[in-house]
Amino acid sequence: MKYPFLLLLVLSTSLHAQQIVEINSSRVNDNLQALKQFGLNAQQGNDRVAYSDHERNARSFLIEKLQKLGLTVNIDQAGNLSARRPGRDPKAPIIAFGSHIDAVPNGGHYDGNVGSIGALEVMETLVEKNIQTTHPFELLIFTNEEGGVFGSRALAGEIKPEALAVVTASGYTNAEGVQRIGGDPENIEVVIRKPEDLHAFMELHIEQGSTLYDQNIAIGVVEGIVGLKWWDVTISGFANHAGTTPMNRRKDAMLAAAEFTLMVNRVIKSYPGRQVGTVGRIAAFPGAPNVIPGKVVLSLEIRDLDSSKIAQLFEHIQQEATLIGEQYNTSFNFSPIDATSNPALTDPRIQQIIRDQADRLGLSHIDLPSGAGHDAQDMALLTPTGMIFIPSVDGISHSPQEYSTPEAIAQGTELLLNTLLEIDRTPLGNQ
């Protein structure tokens, strides 16, 4: 052969591309336990709500670790924490990854934290092993995920001015809170990212459900984050004396509401798929024990990966509600609530990379949707996005009992790292 050294070079490069990169399992779990201490309460839950002193202290802890790695650390105008490591090609678009560290009041220690500490371990491993990527890598810790995915919405240009005035669980408005963590709410539009600036985004997260745990499966390849639609449903009847009005002459809005609630459950379950529907709030008026309810206001929520399916389910529920209204001499009115979101599908190419890397690591996996919202849903508006789930023991989340095993956390983190390295080698472009 004329140029045997070229063949050796190609083989060497190919073998390097297929090499599994291992993380430090003890380190990632030790860092997770250290993060847990910021906000740990007497109930063994976590009160690290967005913008609190607990969150500020936790951010300082992470910033110190990231700076020691030699990364460029920054707080943007929306309060997002960013740490960048340059790639071989300074003009290549960024590969971003990360999650959040804020919690719900008396929440758990794994929601968001696993993805954030997993992202830290990715950076620590790359620096420790001196692995040079083609693309710049950027770790992101998003602002106030639990209060409406604030930081990622800001990057996607989805923050409206009124969102800054919303009072959060810490008692601060988003504007006040962003200032507390080093942002600049008056210039928040500066943080908006352009699709051409990003190559991809990845998020590692606990499932917050029981599918993986129940089936003893290591990894969930997330197909997308479901869309959700909310409605206020007003049922109008006629308020009358409970002792003097015969049963056959009543226009009882509560009876219609009870029938409606059962009907929603029946309709949602009658379709194939993983869609869910919930009546989660109800109020009767005038609300006295001796008065037949003349009006009931309740909520309706429908979630699915397919917007057209949500519309189909809602239309079916409306039709059934009309029949219930006729049965109980009542009427139904549906008012959409603005606090809704559209489905956000993950990138099929990244899904396949996750599956391939899981196979290489010997990890069982299934495809599944995310029934909860995540920062990945907003990043999917900007760039090809992927998401990895690890099991939540007993499906518990937003609770002090929330738990994922150290083994599962290490497996998910190692999969995240090897997925990111393969994405670094894969042309994607923006959809």
C-alpha positions as CSV (number, residue, x, y, z in Angstrom):
1,M,0.0,0.0,0.0
2,K,1.4,3.4,-1.0
3,Y,0.3,5.3,2.2
4,P,-0.1,2.8,5.0
5,F,0.3,5.4,7.7
6,L,-3.0,7.1,6.4
7,L,-4.9,3.8,6.9
8,L,-3.5,3.6,10.5
9,L,-4.5,7.2,11.1
10,V,-8.1,6.5,9.9
11,L,-8.3,3.3,12.0
12,S,-7.0,5.1,15.0
13,T,-9.5,8.0,14.6
14,S,-12.3,5.5,14.1
15,L,-11.4,3.5,17.2
16,H,-11.1,6.7,19.2
17,A,-14.6,7.8,18.1
18,Q,-16.0,4.5,19.4
19,Q,-14.2,4.5,22.7
20,I,-16.4,4.7,25.8
21,V,-15.5,7.5,28.1
22,E,-16.0,6.7,31.7
23,I,-17.0,9.2,34.4
24,N,-16.1,9.3,38.1
25,S,-19.2,7.7,39.7
26,S,-18.2,8.5,43.2
27,R,-17.5,12.1,42.4
28,V,-20.8,12.8,40.7
29,N,-22.7,11.3,43.6
30,D,-20.6,13.1,46.2
31,N,-21.2,16.4,44.4
32,L,-25.0,15.6,44.4
33,Q,-24.9,15.0,48.2
34,A,-23.0,18.3,48.7
35,L,-25.6,20.2,46.6
36,K,-28.3,18.6,48.7
37,Q,-27.2,20.5,51.8
38,F,-28.2,23.9,50.4
39,G,-31.8,24.1,51.5
40,L,-32.0,20.9,53.4
41,N,-34.9,21.2,56.0
42,A,-36.1,19.4,59.1
43,Q,-38.4,17.2,57.0
44,Q,-35.4,16.1,55.0
45,G,-36.9,17.9,52.0
46,N,-35.3,20.9,50.2
47,D,-36.4,24.5,50.4
48,R,-34.0,25.8,47.7
49,V,-36.7,27.7,45.9
50,A,-35.7,30.1,43.1
51,Y,-33.9,33.3,44.2
52,S,-33.7,32.2,47.8
53,D,-30.5,32.5,49.9
54,H,-30.3,28.7,49.6
55,E,-30.2,28.9,45.8
56,R,-27.7,31.8,45.9
57,N,-25.3,29.8,48.1
58,A,-25.7,26.7,45.9
59,R,-24.9,28.7,42.9
60,S,-21.7,30.0,44.6
61,F,-20.8,26.4,45.3
62,L,-21.1,25.5,41.7
63,I,-19.4,28.6,40.4
64,E,-16.3,27.9,42.5
65,K,-16.1,24.3,41.1
66,L,-16.6,25.5,37.5
67,Q,-14.0,28.2,37.8
68,K,-11.5,25.8,39.2
69,L,-11.9,23.8,36.0
70,G,-10.7,26.8,34.0
71,L,-14.1,27.4,32.4
72,T,-15.5,30.8,31.4
73,V,-18.3,31.3,33.9
74,N,-21.0,33.9,33.4
75,I,-24.4,35.0,34.7
76,D,-26.6,36.3,31.9
77,Q,-29.2,39.0,32.2
78,A,-31.9,36.4,32.9
79,G,-29.9,34.9,35.8
80,N,-28.9,31.8,33.9
81,L,-25.5,30.4,35.0
82,S,-23.3,29.5,32.1
83,A,-19.9,27.8,32.0
84,R,-18.1,27.4,28.6
85,R,-15.2,25.3,27.4
86,P,-13.8,26.2,24.0
87,G,-13.7,23.7,21.1
88,R,-11.1,23.1,18.4
89,D,-13.2,25.1,16.0
90,P,-13.9,28.6,17.6
91,K,-16.5,29.2,14.8
92,A,-18.5,26.0,15.5
93,P,-21.9,26.4,17.1
94,I,-22.3,25.6,20.8
95,I,-23.4,22.3,22.2
96,A,-25.3,23.2,25.4
97,F,-26.4,20.9,28.2
98,G,-27.7,21.3,31.8
99,S,-30.8,21.6,34.0
100,H,-31.9,23.6,37.1
101,I,-31.2,23.5,40.8
102,D,-34.2,25.4,42.2
103,A,-36.8,23.3,44.0
104,V,-40.5,23.4,44.9
105,P,-41.1,24.2,48.6
106,N,-40.2,21.1,50.7
107,G,-39.2,19.4,47.4
108,G,-36.7,16.6,46.7
109,H,-33.0,16.4,46.0
110,Y,-32.9,14.9,42.5
111,D,-35.3,16.9,40.3
112,G,-33.1,19.2,38.2
113,N,-30.1,18.5,40.5
114,V,-29.2,15.2,38.7
115,G,-29.0,17.0,35.4
116,S,-27.0,19.9,36.8
117,I,-24.5,17.8,38.7
118,G,-24.3,15.4,35.7
119,A,-23.4,18.3,33.5
120,L,-20.7,19.4,36.0
121,E,-19.3,15.8,35.9
122,V,-19.2,16.0,32.1
123,M,-17.0,19.1,32.3
124,E,-14.9,17.6,35.1
125,T,-14.3,14.5,33.0
126,L,-13.4,16.4,29.8
127,V,-10.9,18.5,31.7
128,E,-9.5,15.6,33.7
129,K,-9.0,13.4,30.6
130,N,-8.0,16.3,28.4
131,I,-10.6,15.5,25.8
132,Q,-10.8,18.2,23.2
133,T,-14.2,18.6,21.4
134,T,-14.8,20.2,18.0
135,H,-17.7,22.3,19.2
136,P,-17.6,24.6,22.3
137,F,-19.4,23.0,25.2
138,E,-21.6,25.1,27.5
139,L,-23.1,24.0,30.8
140,L,-26.3,25.8,31.7
141,I,-28.0,26.1,35.0
142,F,-31.4,27.7,34.2
143,T,-33.2,30.3,36.3
144,N,-36.5,29.5,38.1
145,E,-37.5,26.3,36.3
146,E,-40.1,25.4,38.9
147,G,-41.8,28.8,38.5
148,G,-42.4,28.5,34.8
149,V,-39.1,27.6,33.1
150,F,-38.2,31.3,33.3
151,G,-34.5,31.1,32.2
152,S,-34.9,28.8,29.2
153,R,-37.9,30.8,28.1
154,A,-35.7,33.9,28.2
155,L,-33.1,32.2,25.9
156,A,-35.9,31.3,23.5
157,G,-37.3,34.9,23.5
158,E,-40.5,33.8,25.1
159,I,-40.5,36.1,28.2
160,K,-43.3,38.7,28.2
161,P,-42.9,41.8,30.3
162,E,-45.7,40.8,32.7
163,A,-43.7,37.6,33.7
164,L,-41.1,39.9,35.5
165,A,-43.8,41.0,37.9
166,V,-44.9,37.5,38.9
167,V,-44.3,36.8,42.6
168,T,-42.4,33.5,43.1
169,A,-42.2,31.0,45.9
170,S,-39.4,32.9,47.5
171,G,-41.6,36.0,47.8
172,Y,-39.6,38.0,45.2
173,T,-40.8,38.9,41.8
174,N,-38.9,37.4,38.9
175,A,-37.4,40.8,38.3
176,E,-36.2,41.1,41.9
177,G,-35.0,37.5,42.0
178,V,-33.0,37.9,38.8
179,Q,-31.3,40.9,40.2
180,R,-30.5,38.9,43.4
181,I,-28.7,36.2,41.4
182,G,-26.7,38.6,39.3
183,G,-28.9,39.2,36.3
184,D,-30.3,42.4,34.7
185,P,-34.1,42.2,34.2
186,E,-34.2,45.6,32.4
187,N,-32.1,44.1,29.6
188,I,-33.4,40.6,29.6
189,E,-33.9,40.5,25.8
190,V,-30.1,40.5,25.4
191,V,-30.0,36.8,26.4
192,I,-32.1,35.6,23.4
193,R,-30.1,33.0,21.5
194,K,-30.1,32.6,17.7
195,P,-30.6,29.1,16.3
196,E,-27.4,29.3,14.3
197,D,-25.4,29.8,17.5
198,L,-26.3,26.4,18.8
199,H,-25.5,22.9,17.5
200,A,-27.7,21.0,20.0
201,F,-29.0,20.9,23.6
202,M,-29.1,17.9,26.0
203,E,-30.8,17.5,29.4
204,L,-30.4,14.6,31.9
205,H,-33.3,14.3,34.3
206,I,-35.1,11.9,36.7
207,E,-38.3,10.6,35.1
208,Q,-40.6,11.9,37.9
209,G,-42.9,8.9,37.0
210,S,-42.8,5.2,37.6
211,T,-42.5,3.7,34.1
212,L,-38.8,3.0,34.1
213,Y,-38.8,1.9,37.8
214,D,-41.8,-0.4,37.3
215,Q,-40.3,-2.0,34.3
216,N,-36.7,-2.2,35.7
217,I,-35.4,-0.2,32.7
218,A,-32.2,1.9,33.0
219,I,-32.9,4.7,30.5
220,G,-35.8,6.6,29.0
221,V,-35.2,8.1,25.6
222,V,-37.5,11.1,25.7
223,E,-39.6,11.5,22.6
224,G,-40.8,15.0,23.6
225,I,-42.3,17.1,26.3
226,V,-46.1,16.9,26.2
227,G,-48.2,19.9,25.4
228,L,-50.8,20.9,28.0
229,K,-54.1,22.8,27.6
230,W,-56.2,24.1,30.5
231,W,-59.8,25.3,30.7
232,D,-62.0,26.7,33.3
233,V,-65.3,24.9,33.0
234,T,-68.4,26.7,34.4
235,I,-71.5,24.6,34.9
236,S,-74.7,26.6,35.4
237,G,-77.8,25.2,37.0
238,F,-80.2,26.9,39.5
239,A,-79.6,27.4,43.2
240,N,-82.6,26.4,45.3
241,H,-83.5,25.3,48.8
242,A,-82.1,21.8,49.5
243,G,-85.0,20.8,51.8
244,T,-88.0,21.9,49.8
245,T,-87.0,21.3,46.2
246,P,-88.0,17.8,45.0
247,M,-85.2,15.7,43.4
248,N,-86.9,15.6,40.0
249,R,-87.2,19.4,39.8
250,R,-83.5,20.2,40.6
251,K,-81.0,21.8,38.3
252,D,-78.0,20.6,40.3
253,A,-74.7,21.8,38.9
254,M,-72.8,19.6,41.3
255,L,-74.4,16.4,40.0
256,A,-73.5,17.5,36.5
257,A,-69.9,18.3,37.7
258,A,-69.6,14.8,39.2
259,E,-70.8,13.2,36.0
260,F,-68.4,15.4,34.0
261,T,-65.4,14.4,36.1
262,L,-66.2,10.7,35.6
263,M,-66.8,11.3,31.9
264,V,-63.4,13.0,31.4
265,N,-61.6,9.9,32.9
266,R,-63.6,7.6,30.6
267,V,-63.0,9.6,27.4
268,I,-59.3,10.0,28.0
269,K,-58.9,6.3,28.6
270,S,-60.9,5.3,25.5
271,Y,-58.2,6.5,23.1
272,P,-55.0,4.5,22.5
273,G,-51.8,6.3,23.6
274,R,-50.3,8.0,26.7
275,Q,-52.5,11.1,26.9
276,V,-53.8,12.2,30.3
277,G,-56.7,14.3,31.4
278,T,-57.4,15.7,34.8
279,V,-60.1,17.6,36.8
280,G,-58.0,19.0,39.6
281,R,-59.9,21.9,41.0
282,I,-63.6,22.4,41.8
283,A,-65.7,25.0,43.6
284,A,-69.5,25.0,44.2
285,F,-71.6,28.1,44.6
286,P,-73.1,29.4,46.7
287,G,-71.3,26.7,48.7
288,A,-73.8,26.2,51.6
289,P,-74.9,22.7,52.9
290,N,-78.6,23.6,52.6
291,V,-78.5,25.1,49.1
292,I,-78.5,23.1,45.8
293,P,-75.4,24.3,43.9
294,G,-76.5,26.7,41.2
295,K,-73.0,27.0,39.7
296,V,-69.8,24.9,39.8
297,V,-66.5,26.0,38.4
298,L,-63.9,23.3,37.8
299,S,-60.7,22.9,35.9
300,L,-59.9,20.6,32.9
301,E,-56.3,19.8,31.8
302,I,-55.3,17.6,28.8
303,R,-51.7,16.6,28.0
304,D,-50.3,14.8,25.0
305,L,-47.4,14.9,22.6
306,D,-49.8,15.7,19.7
307,S,-51.6,19.0,19.6
308,S,-54.2,17.6,17.2
309,K,-55.0,14.8,19.6
310,I,-55.5,17.2,22.4
311,A,-58.0,19.1,20.2
312,Q,-59.7,15.8,19.3
313,L,-60.1,14.8,23.0
314,F,-61.4,18.3,23.9
315,E,-64.0,18.2,21.2
316,H,-65.1,14.7,22.4
317,I,-65.4,16.0,26.0
318,Q,-67.4,19.0,24.9
319,Q,-69.9,16.8,23.1
320,E,-70.3,14.6,26.1
321,A,-70.7,17.7,28.3
322,T,-73.6,18.8,26.2
323,L,-75.4,15.5,26.8
324,I,-74.7,15.7,30.6
325,G,-76.1,19.3,30.6
326,E,-79.3,18.0,29.0
327,Q,-79.5,15.2,31.5
328,Y,-79.3,17.5,34.5
329,N,-80.9,20.6,33.2
330,T,-77.6,22.5,33.3
331,S,-75.3,24.2,30.8
332,F,-71.5,24.1,30.3
333,N,-69.1,26.9,29.3
334,F,-65.4,26.3,28.5
335,S,-62.9,29.1,28.9
336,P,-59.3,28.5,27.8
337,I,-56.6,29.5,30.4
338,D,-53.6,31.2,28.9
339,A,-51.0,29.2,31.0
340,T,-50.6,26.4,28.5
341,S,-47.8,25.1,26.3
342,N,-47.5,23.3,23.0
343,P,-45.8,19.9,22.6
344,A,-42.0,20.1,22.2
345,L,-40.6,17.1,20.3
346,T,-37.0,16.0,20.7
347,D,-34.8,15.6,17.7
348,P,-35.1,12.0,16.1
349,R,-31.4,12.0,15.2
350,I,-30.4,12.8,18.8
351,Q,-32.9,10.1,20.1
352,Q,-31.1,7.6,17.9
353,I,-27.7,8.7,19.2
354,I,-28.9,8.2,22.8
355,R,-30.2,4.7,21.9
356,D,-26.9,3.8,20.2
357,Q,-24.8,5.0,23.2
358,A,-27.1,3.3,25.7
359,D,-26.5,0.0,23.7
360,R,-22.7,0.6,23.8
361,L,-22.9,1.1,27.6
362,G,-25.1,-2.0,28.0
363,L,-28.1,0.0,29.3
364,S,-31.7,-1.1,28.7
365,H,-33.9,1.6,27.3
366,I,-37.3,2.5,26.1
367,D,-38.9,5.5,24.3
368,L,-41.3,7.6,26.4
369,P,-42.8,11.1,26.6
370,S,-42.3,13.5,29.4
371,G,-45.5,14.3,31.1
372,A,-43.9,17.2,33.1
373,G,-42.4,20.4,31.7
374,H,-38.7,20.9,31.4
375,D,-36.2,23.5,30.2
376,A,-35.6,21.2,27.2
377,Q,-39.1,22.2,25.8
378,D,-38.0,25.8,25.3
379,M,-34.5,24.9,24.1
380,A,-36.2,22.7,21.4
381,L,-37.5,25.9,19.9
382,L,-33.9,26.9,19.2
383,T,-31.9,23.8,18.4
384,P,-32.0,20.0,18.0
385,T,-32.7,18.8,21.5
386,G,-32.5,15.5,23.3
387,M,-33.4,14.3,26.8
388,I,-32.4,11.4,28.9
389,F,-34.5,10.0,31.8
390,I,-33.3,7.8,34.7
391,P,-35.6,5.9,37.0
392,S,-37.4,7.6,40.0
393,V,-37.9,5.1,42.8
394,D,-41.6,4.4,43.1
395,G,-42.2,7.3,40.7
396,I,-42.1,9.9,43.5
397,S,-41.1,13.5,42.8
398,H,-41.5,17.0,44.2
399,S,-41.3,15.3,47.6
400,P,-38.7,14.7,50.3
401,Q,-39.1,11.0,49.4
402,E,-37.9,11.6,45.8
403,Y,-35.0,9.3,45.1
404,S,-32.8,7.9,42.3
405,T,-30.1,5.4,43.1
406,P,-26.4,6.3,42.8
407,E,-26.0,3.6,40.2
408,A,-28.8,5.1,38.1
409,I,-27.3,8.6,38.4
410,A,-23.8,7.4,37.3
411,Q,-25.3,5.5,34.4
412,G,-27.3,8.5,33.2
413,T,-24.3,10.8,33.5
414,E,-22.0,8.5,31.6
415,L,-24.7,8.2,28.9
416,L,-25.0,12.0,28.8
417,L,-21.2,12.4,28.3
418,N,-20.9,9.8,25.6
419,T,-24.0,11.1,23.8
420,L,-22.6,14.7,23.9
421,L,-19.3,13.4,22.4
422,E,-21.2,11.6,19.6
423,I,-23.3,14.7,18.9
424,D,-20.0,16.6,18.7
425,R,-19.0,14.3,15.8
426,T,-22.4,14.4,14.1
427,P,-23.6,17.1,11.6
428,L,-27.1,18.2,12.7
429,G,-28.0,21.7,11.6
430,N,-31.2,23.3,12.8
431,Q,-34.6,22.0,11.9
